[in-house]
Amino acid sequence: MLFKRFSLLSLIVCSNLILITHTYAEEADYFAAPFQGPQFKPSQGNLGGVGLMQMPSGRMAEEGAFSFNYTKSSEYQFYSIALQLMPWLETTIRYTQVEDLLYSNDESFSGGTKYTDKGIDAKLRLLEESHWLPEVSVGLRDIGGTGLFDGEFIAATKRLSTDGYGQFDFTLGLGWGYFGTQGNISNPLCTAADRFCDRISGYSGNGGSIDYNRWFTGSTSLFGGVEYQTPYKPLRLKLEYDGNDYSQDRPVTSGGVDMTPRTPWNVGALYAVSDGFDIRLSYERGTTVALGFTLSTNFDTIKTPWVDDPIPALGTDQATTLDGVDWKKLDAELSKVAGYQTEKVYQEGDTVAIVSKQNSKYRDRDVAAERAAAVLVNHLPTDIQSYKIIEESKNIPVKSTEISAQGYRDIANVEYFNPSIKDAIVDLPLENIDSEPLYDNFEPLNYGFTPHLTQSVGSPEAFYLYSLTMEGDASYWLTNNLQLSSAISINMVDNYDKFNFEITPDGTSNYRVRTLVRAYVRDNDANVSNLQLTWFQKYGQNWYQQVYGGYLETMFAGAGTEVLYRQPNSNWAIGADINAIAQRDPDSMFGIFENDYAYGAGTKVLSRGTTGHLSFYYQPQWSFLEDTMFRVDMGKFLAADVGARFDFSKQYKSGVIVGAYASRTNMSAEDFGEGSFTKGFYLSIPFDTISLKPTNSRGYLNWQPITRDGGQMLGKRNSLYGITDMVSPWYQRPNQN
């Protein structure tokens, strides 16, 4: 899957630069307190996820713990990403390159690319550790994969702390599949039902589907070990009893490699270079050395100290009348100090109303309001009793805040105990103002340039494909409601010359709505990804609409409309969209296909069609699913298949959002092809967590293990849910650290 934005490593590296600067201070603190030993921190196993080396443990990391892991041995290279999604749920995504085995035997398809396997793991905590009881977890490795590493386990882990001799974390587990091929114990479930006695070999269908029938079946092994945190903080040691005899590993079954263990015992060491960087070394099976490293951070606590403009002190040289206000100077200072870019200013009696673009600096609008009040109180006459700030997104009001002028003066002068800007502000109903403005600085033209890195991992031609482009974006307001927008991508550097094919040779006969994406990026140095007219409208207090037409995305042109119902500060919203679309011709800047077979080579494209969905958004108020959102889109997808797309996302205290989605439609697994159904993951990172300056910008990373044509949605430029975010904040939630 080709996905946009930036590499995950950039986030981890940025956060680690901060961590490393504190390393020496922390070591000094440690040696200054000799009677307090280093605290135990769960570490990653070779394949990703908290564990020993080859075997997992029952231990969970702290909520929000995120790591990138790499391990190299003579048979494998493991690249994995592990995330403690919830306090009780660990998730891992892994790519594995098998040494000395090719991706396929067809040189024209994959050349000399190594065999690559994708895997997804999950671990669920059943019991939290207490004084007497261990932490107990059950886990699944390689869910819905090709069976290369699939296995199940239940493990219990208990910590033992000593005075002056470090801490020990003991694990005992029972494993099936990859964890149980040693077969040192009979399967206890076999006595309950015969189906548990033997494990189904291979994997079902086209992969990607979950083989429930394999779970907890076949050979079973006890495994275990201990992780020892030495009194020397950077050093941890591991000893492991392995439940795998490696007879079913792909290098053995397909490459004739001898992986027979000389001993089931593995030993290893981990050295913490900093709080966010570990290096690992282990000796396994009595034959093999494995070397790896882990880069880690925590999405709950990640935050960079800002270098920000100071809040202006109270002054005494305010204008005596509104006619005497230097509006341009006020506008510039308001933007610099508070992040509000003034478009229009109105007078409503003894209130001045500032209509502004959506705040560009602060997710925490209380911070923005306090800084705005500090600017306004120094510019506006003292007889103005209050300031109203109306934020707009796409010229639609999304937040209205009134600030008491005297209330802010009392706060600034600390006239009472523990003053807070919350004492001086109140949220108001959203409104449009129709009177003539005192000051009009509305700029109809907006443009910008941004570099973007497009990446693909695990492709047949190469393990890593990339393209660095410069994205130019522009928009112009023809009226207060009608916007003309465009976007163009200019290719800077890539390795797309490795592409061997444009049409995925999957044997399916679906509309090529996404598997033809290579044809749009392979030879195009410049690409017009968007050129459209959009009408934005708000009805009453809670209804929003957009109507649009033009070149809607890289692959499709068309016209459509979207409506959304969303109440202020509500945890739910409902919307719908409908679109008439035509697939664009990749060999023409603005052309579209005339018929379904105009591309040639027997390839079916969507020359004319429709797509649309009914969408429901819900943020549950349940304690075990705090700060999460469910989204369901039901309707017709691009390849004319009908079904639903399910999306679940979790937001951490820092504002980082992690999500997963899956589409299930009436397209069968056979028609869909490899992967069985569309699924993917995404990461949304507020840049103010890794930037030295406050900003409301976000970076997005999307990953689909396999791109196919079923369950695919139109990539619209604008989303009403995103446009109206400040009505009931999700993306603009303040940092809670």
Secondary structure, DSSP 4 states (H G I P E B T S, - for coil): --B-S--HHHHHHHHHHHHHHTHHHHHHHHHH-TTSPPPP---B-TTSSBBSSSSB-S----TTEEEEEEEE-SSEEEEEEEEEEETTEEEEEEEEEEEEEES-S-HHHHTTPEEEEEEEEEEEEEE---SSSPEEEEEEESTTS-SSS-EEEEEEEEEEE-SSS-EEEEEEEEEEETTTTT--B--GGGGT-GGGTSPPPS--TTS-S--GGGTT-S-EEEEEEEEEE-SSTTEEEEEEE-----TTSHHHHTT------S-SEEEEEEEEEETTEEEEEEEETTTEEEEEEEEEEETTT--PPP--PPPPPP-S---SSGGG--HHHHHHHHHHHH---EEEEEEETTEEEEEEESPSS-S-HHHHHHHHHHHHHHHS-TT--EEEEEEEETTEEEEEEEEEHHHHHHHHTT-SSS--GGGTEEE-------SPPSEE----EEEEEEEEEEEEES-SS-SEEEEEEEEEEEEEESSSSEEEEEEEEEEEEE-GGG---SS--S---S--SSTTHHHHHSS-SEEEEEEEEEEEEEETTTEEEEEEEEE-SSSEEEEEEEEEEE-TT-SEEEEEEEEEEEEBPTTSSS-B-SSTTTT-TT----SSEEEEEEEEEE----GGGTTEEEEEEEEE-TTS-EEEEEEEEEE-TTS-EEEEEEEEESS-HHHH-TTSSEEEEEEEEEGGGT-SS----EEEEEE-SS--STT-----S--HHHHTGGGS-STTPPP--
